Amino acid sequence: MVRSLRALLFQLEPERAHGLALGLMRLVGLLPPLQGLLRALFRAPDHPVRAFGLDFRNPVGLAAGYDKDALGWRGLACLGFGHIEIGTVTLRPQPGNPRPRLFRLPKDLGLINRMGFPGRGAPFVARQLQGKRPSGLVLGVNLGINKETPLESAAQDYQELMEIFAPLADYLAINISSPNTIDLRRLQARQELEALLTDLAHTGRSLEAQTHRHVPLLIKLSPDLSEGELDDALDVIWSNGMDGVIAANTTLAREGLRSQLRAEAGGLSGAPLRDRSLQMAYHISQRMGEKLPLIGVGGIMNVEDAQTRLAAGAALVQLYTGLVYAGPGLVKQIIESFSSASGFSAGRGHGM
C-alpha cells in the first residue's frame, strides 16, 4: 500500500505531492486508530542515544524542511523517528519564492528546492506545537529570518523566535545556511557569526534563568564552506557555548548530475550531497571530538549511508530526500540495522 501511494505521488508535481503526503500525516495525527496502525507497521526496537543533554530513543530524525508549519508532526512521529525538526520557521508569515520551486532529479536520487522559507509564521507554528506530544519524541524547531529582514537585524529575529519556541521545543536549530534567502549564508563568516552568536548566547542564558531549563542551541551549516571557513565557524560556535552542529544544509554545487532539471536554481539535496556531508562529519568530529556533538544530514539514502555517517562521528542522523525515494520504511530499516550482525561501529558520543 505504501509503495502504491508513493508511486501515485510521484505522478504529481513535487510540491503538490508533498502537500498531499503531509496532509495525510496530519490526518493520522488527529485519528488515534490510524496512529496505532502506523506505529504497528513501522515499529522498531529502541536504540537509545544521548546527545546535547537530551535522551533520544533512537538516532534517526526527520530533517527540517519537511514539516515547515508543524502540520503533520504528530502523524510523522508514528513512522518511528526518534526526533523531528520542525521548520524552518520565520517570525512573520511569508509566501516564499514563486512556484515551481521544488524539482525531482530521479536519475541522481536528488531534489532541488528554492522554497525560500514559505510559512505561516511563528505564532501559527507555536499553536500547532501546544498540547499532547507523542510519547518519547524529541522535538526540535529550526529558526530562520524573513526575506525582508536586513542582515544586520538577523539577531533580533532569531532572539524573538527563541523566546517563542524555547518553552515548546527540546532544542532549537539556527539556520544560517539556506541558499534560498539572499545573503543569509554571509552569517557563517567569522565576524558576522561571532556577533550573531554572542547575542543568541545571551538570550539563551536569559531564557534559562527565567525557565530553569536549558534548551540546546544548534547551528546548521552549509556544505559549501571551505575547510578554512568551516574551521572558523566551528571555533566561533564552540567559543560561544553552542550545544552542537547540524551538517549539512543543501548545496549549490552541481557536479556530475545527469537529470534534466539539474540546472534549476536552488539548493541540491539527496545522494549528490552524500560525499560532501560525510566529509564534513569526519572533519567536524576529528576537530571537535565530543565537545561539539553533530547531527549528520544530507545524502542519507539507505542503511549504509546512515551507518557510515554515525561511524564518522555523528551522534544523530536526519532524513528528508531519502524518504522521498526510499519511502517511510527507511526509518525502521536503519534502526533495525543497529542490532543486526552488519559490523556497524558506532561513532563517538552515541551512548550505545
Buried (B, 14 or more C-beta within 10 A) or exposed (E): EEEEBBEEBEEEEBBEBBEBBBEBBBEBBEEEEBBEEBBEBBEBEEBEBBBBEBEBBBBBBBBBBBBBBBBBBBBBBBBBBBBBBBBBBBBBBBEBBEEEBBBBBBEBBBBBBBBBBBBBBBEBBBEBBEEEBBEEBBBBBBBBBBBEBEBEEBBBBBBBBBBBBBBBBBBBBBBBBBBBBEEBBEBBBBEBBBBBBEBBBEBBEBBEEEEEEBBBBBBBBBBBBEEEBBBBBBBBBBEBEBBBBBBBBBBBBBEEBEBEBBEBEBBBBBBBBBEBBBBBBBBBBEBBEEEBBBBBBBBBBBBEBBBBBBBBBBBBBBBBBBBBBBBBBBBBBBBBBBEEEEEBEBBBBBEB
